[in-house]
Amino acid sequence: MDQIEREAKQHTDLTRRYFLKLGAAGVGAISTSRLWAREKESQVHPLLTEAISKLEYLTREENFTTYGRGDPPPHKLPVEKHREAGLVRETWQLEVLPDPDSNAKVEKPLSKTEGTALNWDGLMKLAEKHAVRFMSVTTCTNGRFPCGMGLWEGVPLREVVWLARPTSNVRRLFYYGYHNDDPKQRFQSSLPIGRVFEDPPGEHPIILCYKLNNQWLTIDRGGPVRMIVPDAYANKSVKWLQCIMLTNDYQANDTYALWNNDTVSHIKTCARFIHTPKKIKAREPAPITGVAQVGMSGLSKVQYWLHPKEESLPKDDPYFTKAEWKDADLLPPPDKWGGGLPDGKLPAVPRQIDAVTGKPKQWPIRNTIVHWATLITVERPGRYDLRCRTIDANGAAQPMPRPFPKSGNNKIQSVQVVVEK
């Protein structure tokens, strides 16, 4: 079972608000919606009702895609090894040190050797005053589908860096987690110090994360503590975090850079299918559902295009800008957010939620996801290619404005559909 099939299977909670919104709109408005069967204007087409009922906004912890660096990856180590390796809350420690190959000045390094490393109790003490909570998608630079959509909680990284009292010659920091005490297996990422200390307008702080969907972070998800960089691809959000180095080296020194990837790319806006029928009957409606990753440039719409396989594609148009794209429907914020939260309700005030109304401050939310849906009806039997794309808030159609795969996979997805008599 591939990732898209797993994602479709995991979505189990009903997005009721969508139907309530349409139901309150009145028959006149309902008749103009693509999501309503023309012969039954008083209700959403049952095929689409069923498809949308499987959507869940937040990903349950056990359904996240798991990538583990190392041999064996830390989450596959014997349980008895976890305590020894600092992979449980009781033994976890974090060092914040000056880079020995640099001239960074740090007055009070957090060091295991000196007995000053930050432990779990120290992190929880910081959390009492500084904890933040936000929703963010984790997605792999080269992945074709998001790894998972989470509600993350943690302490801003800057609060911990300041404990070490850096004073001068600090331009970047790099960090890594536990990887079997083998330097060759280390997975490392880096950040400019300016992004650590200050958040661009509308962005969330980089955090030392200890909760996912209001539950303690499991070792499978990188616990007890991992980095979450909300506006970047997941190579920045290193798991099993144990060491931060402050450096005057102006160059990125990420492991991912050695693998021929762009390590400073912001998340891109792109659309993917969740449910598409492999076979449909001609002149009969069929439901389509999908997910859109909402990147740095936001999202204005999702579109789809059904193209007969026997017809040639537009010439000199690699991104299909001349195709007859049609708009799908973006689903509104759910009443129940899923993710294993009790009754699907969010805990107190994630940063994207208005404290008074309890509703998102904007929708869709940048650096998260939004679901979309549509019904398609095809008159003529045959084989077709079905594609989807996004139009971002700046009007750029996927895969523009950044079509290069090494800075994030946003290739237009295509699936095959057979239309029978």
N, C-alpha and C positions, 0 to 999 in steps of 0.2 A: 504493500500500500504506500503510495507516494505522499508527499507532504500535503498537497492540495486535497487529496482524499481524506487524510487524517484530519485536516482542518474542517472539512465539511462534516465529518462524522462527529467532531467534538462539539459543534454548535448545537445546543439543545434548548435554550430558553427562548420564549416567545417575545418578540419586540412588539408589545401590544400597542404602544403609543402610535405606531404607524397606522394601524387600523382605526383606532379611535379618532385620529386626526382626519382621516378620509371620511369616516362615518359622520363626523360633525360638519363636514363641508357642505352637505346638501346634495340632492340628486343632480342639480344642474352642474355643480362643480365636479361631482364624481364622474359624470359622463365624459369629461374631458381627460380623465386620467388614463394613462397607458396601463395602469395596474388593475383596471376594472374591466371585467368582461362586458362587452357591449350588450349581450343578451340578458345580463343580470346586473343592472346598474346599482342595485341596493347593497351589493357586497363585493368584496375583493374576490377575484377568481380563485376558486378553491385550490387550483394547482399552485398558484403563487402564494396563497396563504400557507400551504404546507411547506413550500420551499423556504419562506421567510421565517417560519416557526422554528427552523433548525439553527438560526443564527444566534450567536452569543458574542457579546462585545468583548469582554475580558476573557483571556485564555486561562483555562484552569491550569494550575501548576504542572500537573502531570502530562499535560498536552503540549507544553512548550517543546520546540525542537531543541535537542541537547547536543551541543558541540563541546567535546572535551579534549583539550590539548594535553599531550603527554602520553607515555606508554608505561603503565596503564594511565588513563585519565584519572584525576584525583577522585572523582565520584565513584570510580570503579574499584578503588582500593579496599582492602578488608576493613571492616568496621573498627577493629581494634587499632588500626593504623591512624584513623582519623584524629583521635585525641593526641597522639604523639606528634602528628604533623600540624597541629593547630587548626584543624578543620572542624572543630566544635566550639561552641561559644565559650565554654569553660577554659579552653587553652589557647584560644585565638589571640594573636598579638599583631600589631601593625607598627612597623618602623618607618620613620620619616628622617632621612639622612642626607647629608651633603654628598654629591657625587664625588668619589675619590679621584676621578679623572678630570675634575673641574676645579675651579677656584671659588665655588659658591660658598658664601659665608652664612653659617647657621649657628645661633647661640646655644640652643637647647635641643640637640637632636633627640628624637625618640628612638632609643636603641635597646635591643634585647640584651646586648652585652653589658650595657650600663644599668639595666633594670628600669629604663624609663620608657619603654615601648608602650603604646596605647593598648589597653586590654578591653575586654567586653564591658566591664563595669564603667571604665572611663568613657567609652563610646556612648553608653546609655545615659551617663551623666550629661554629656553634651546634647543628647537627644531630648532631654527634658526641656531644654531652652531653644534648641535650634532645629528640631526635626521638621522636615518638609515631606509632602506627599503629592505625587502627580502621576498622571497616566502617560505612558509612553510606549511606543512600539519598539521591539528589538528586531532588527533585520540584518541579515548578513550581506556584506558588500556584493558577493557573487551569487547570493541566493535568489531563487525565482519567486519565493513566497515568504512573507514575514515569519519569523521564528515564534512570535507570540506578542500579544498585546497585554500589558500589565499595569497594575496600580502599584507603584514603587514608593517605598518610604526609606528615608535615610537622613544622614547629617551632611550638610554641605561640606565638600572637600576642603574649602578654604578655612573652615573652623579648625580642622585638624592640622593643616599646614601652618597656621599661625601659632599653634602650640609649640612648634619647633623654633620659632622666632628667627626666620630668615631675615637677613639684614642687607645683603648686597650680592651682586653677581648671580642673580637667579633669573634666568630667562625662560626656562622650561622646567617641567618635571616629567620623569618617566616612572613607570610603575609596573609591577608584576605580581603574580600570585604564586601559590605553591605548585610546583611541578616536579615532584619526586626528588627534590634536592639535586637535580641534574641540570647544570647550566645550559646544556645543549637542548633541553626540552623547554626552557623558559619561553613563555609567551608574554611579550612586553608591548606596552603602548605608551604614548607620550602626549603632552598637552602644553600649549603656551601658558605661561603663568598668568597672563592677563585674563584668559578665559576662566581660569580657576578663581581668581579674585573678584571678577566682575561679570555679571550676566548681561548679555545684550538685551535690548527692550523686547519683552514678550517671551524671553527664554527662561528656563528653569535652571537652578544651580546644578552643577555636577555634584553627585552625592556618593557617600559611602553608604551603600544600600544594605539594609538588614531585613526588610520585609517585602513580600510580594503578595498582592491581594489581601493585605492585612494579616498575613501569616508570616512567621519567621522564615527566612530564606533557607531552603533546603540545600543540601550539598549538591544535588543535581543541578540546581539553579545558580551555583557558585557561592553558596553560603559557607560559613556564617556571614561573611561580608564580601561584597563585590563592588566594583565601580559601576555607576550608571551615568553615562554621558547622553543626555536626552535628545540632543540635536544631531547626533553622529551615528554612524553605523556601529554594529555590535563589537567590532574589533577594538573599539575604545573602551567598552564596558567589561573590563577584565574581571574574570571570576577568581574566587579563592584568594582575594587580595591580602598581601602580607608585607609589601615593601614599596615605599615611595622614595624616589631619589630626586633631590633638588639640584639643578645643574645650570651652568652658564653656557652649555653647548647650545648653539642656536639651531641645530639641525634636529629634525625628527629622527628618532632612532627606534621606531616601531618594528617589531618582528614582521608585521604585515607588509611593510615597505620592501622587505627582502623577498617577498613573494609576488612582487610586481603589481602591487595594489596602491591606489591612492588612499592615503591614511588620514587625510584632512577633509574628506568630502562630507557635506551635509546630506541628510536623508533626502531622497528624491521622491517626487510625487508620481505614482504609477498605479494602474489598475490590474487586478487579477481576477480570474473566474474562481468561484467556489463550486457552484453546481451548474453544469450544462448537460442536457440530455444528449446521448450519443445517437439516438434515433427518435424522430418525431414523425407524426402524420401530417401530410400536406393539408393546409387550410385549418389545422387545429392548433390552438395556442399552446406554447410550451414555456415553462418558467426558467428564467436565468437569474442566478444570484452571484454576487462577487464582493470583493473587498478592495478598497482603494487605500493605498498608503499615502498619507498626507504629509508631504515633505516641507522643506523650507519655504517654498513659494505658495503654499496653501493649495486649495482645490476649489474650482468653481463647478465642474461637472464631470460625469463619466459618460462615455459614449461607446456604442458597439456598432459593428459592421459585419453583415453577413454577405459573403462573396461566393458565387458559384465557382467550383474548382476548375471547370472547363473553360472559364473565361480568363483571359490574360490579365495580369495586374497592370496598373498604370505604369507607364514608362518613366524612367528618371524621377521616381518618387519613392525613395526607399522607406519613408515614414508614412506613406499612404495619406498624404495631406489632401489629395484630390478625391478620396473615396467618399462614398455616401454614408457618412457616420450619422447615427441617430442617438438621441439623448436617452440615457437610462434614468431611473429615479434614485436619488440619494435617500437613504433611510434616516429619519431623525434620531435624536438621542433616545436611548431605550429607557423604559421605566425600570427595568431590571437589568443590571449591568453584567450579571453572570460572574464567571471567574471563581465560583465557589464561595462568593460572599453570601452571608446569611440573607435569605430572601432577595438576593441580588442587589442589596442596597449598599451604597458607598459609605465608608466611614467618614468621620467628620472632616469636611472641607478640604478635599484635594484642591490644589492651586487653580485648576481650570474651572472649578465650580463656584458659582455665585453663592455666598454664604446666606443671603437672604432668600433667594428664590429656589435654591437647590438645583438650578439648571446650569448647563455649561455657559460660560461667558461668551463663547463663540462656537459655531458649528459649521463645518467639521473643525476639529482641534488639530493644530499643526503638530507634527511628529507623533501622530496617533494613526488610527484607521477610521474608516467609515464604510458601512456596508451599502451596497446598491443592488437594485433588482429591476427586472423588466420582463414582459411577455413578448415572445416573438411568434409570428405566424408567417409561414412560408407557403406560397401558392403552388410552386412547381417542385415536383420530386427531383431528387438529385443529391449530389455531394457538395457540401459547402464548407468554407472556412469561416469560422466565427472569431472575430477579434474584438478586443476592448482597449480603450485608452482613456487617459485623463486629460482635462484641460485645467491647468493650474490657475491660480488667482491672478496671475499676470497675463493670462491668455495664451500661454505656450502649450502646445499639444505634445503629449508624450510621444517619443522619448526626449524631445527638446525640453529645456534648453541645454541639457547636459547628456548627450546620447552615448558617451563613452563608457563601456562596461566596467572598466577597472575603478571607476569612481561610484559604482553602484549599478546594479542590474535593473534597468527599467525598459528592457526590450518589450515591444508590443507583443502580447501573448496571443496565440492562435490555437484554437481547438477545432476538431473536425466534427461536423454534424451531418448525419444522413437523414434526408427527408424522403419518407416512403409514401406510396399512394394510399 
